[in-house]
Every structure is written in structure tokens, then in C-alpha cells.
């Protein structure tokens, strides 16, 4: 059974910025939130990054992201595409070639 979660944000700008960033990464904001919640449940951890710094210490991989997206209702092709993109992002970060999206 699908259920809905409403989140209160401080202003419309926050929502629009989150939607813009999600879209730039090829996701919907709903997919990002579903994946975050499933990851939170699985790991029982909340990890945040501030100041544009990324944190890859969570152990999240493309395969884990793909599985979480599938569980969240994302279609198979989309979940696979996002999993591969996430792995590519991790590799670029490791290589020092990852650029921040503005």
C-alpha cells in the first residue's frame, strides 16, 4: 500500500532548490526522499554534508541505491541508470574530477 508523507519546509525557495538539484542529478525529489528514508531504515544512520562537501563514508553504492529505488517504486531502467550514475559520481570524486553543480 502506498502512503504519503508531508514535509514542512521553511519556505518555497527550499523546495524549488531541492527539486532543481534533484532534476540536475536525473531524479525526482520524491525518489530522492524515498531512497533517503529506505537508506535511513536500512542503516539506522543519518548522515549530512554541509558546505558542499560530500561524504562517501556511508558505504552507499550504485547497487544499494538501485535496490532502494526499486523498493521505492522506481522502474527498473531508471533505477539501473541512477545506480550507474552514482557509481560514476563516486569514481569522479575519488579521482578528484567531481565538480559541484551550481
Secondary structure, DSSP 8 states (H G I E B T S, - for coil): ---------S-HHHHHHHHHHHHHTT--HHHHHHHHHHHHHHH-------TT----TT---HHHHHHHHHHTT--HHHHHHHHHHHHHHHHHHHHT------
